[in-house]
Amino acid sequence: MASVVCEVIKHMMYKIDIANIYLGILLHYLLVLAAVLIFGYAFNWVNQLPVYVLAGMCGVVLILCCYLDISRVKADIDEINGLCENRL
């Protein structure tokens, strides 16, 4: 359930046009962290892990996911540029 909520948050963030990329990443992180903490309190994850560990885990996962998104977009751009060069 937490993963589905985080995926919905990601799609919401794509629809919101935020001029500052860092503000967008921070807002995305805070929304995901809020979802994780809500699920943490609901399912007693917080009793097993301190809140700062959950926040750190969310940060690491967000950084890795951002890197994968950037890599995927870069590969798509390279493919499109290659197709454009072949067309000329």
N, C-alpha and C positions, 0 to 999 in steps of 0.2 A: 504494500500500500504506500509506503514512504517513497518508493521508487516511482510509482505512478504520479504521486503528488509532485515530486521533483521534476518529472518529465513535463507535467502541465505547467509548472513554473517556468521551465526552459522555453516552452512554446509561447507563453505569455511575454517573456522577455524579448523574444524575437519580434513580436508585434509592436512593442513599445519602442519608439525611436528616441534614444537618449544620445545626445550629441557627444558627451564625454564618455569614452569607452571605459575608463576606470570607475566612473560612477555607476555605469551599467553593471560591471562585474561586481562591484560592492553591493549593489541592490540585489543582484541575483544571489550572491553569497548569503546575505542577510535573510532573504526569503527562504532559501534552502535550509539554512541553519534554524530558522523558526520552525519549519516543518519537521526537521529532525528532532528538535527539542520537544515539540508537541507530541510526536509519536514516542519520543523517549519517556516522557512522563506518563503517557497512556499505557505503554507496555513495559514500564520499569527498566528501561535501559539506563536511565540516569542513576539508579541505585547501584548498578554494576560498574558504570564508568563515570568519572567526574565530568562536569559540563565542559571544562576546558579541553578535555580529550576529545569529546564529541565535536567541539568547534574546530579543533585541529584536524580531525579526520575529515570534516566537511571541507575545510580549506585545501587540504592535500588533494582530495578527490576533485574539487572544482578546478584546481590548477591543472591536473592531469587531463580533465575533460576539455578545458579550454585549449590546451596544447593539441589534443586530438582533433578538435574542431578546426583549429588554425591549419593543421597539417592537411586535413581533408579539403578545406577550401583552397589551399595552395595547390594541391594536386588537381583539383577541378579547374583552377585558373590556368595551370600549365597545359592541361588537356585542351581547353578551349582555345588557348593561344596557338597550340600546335595545329588544331583544326583550321583556324583562321589562316595560318601561314600556308597550309596545304591548298587552301581555296584560291589563293592569289596566284 
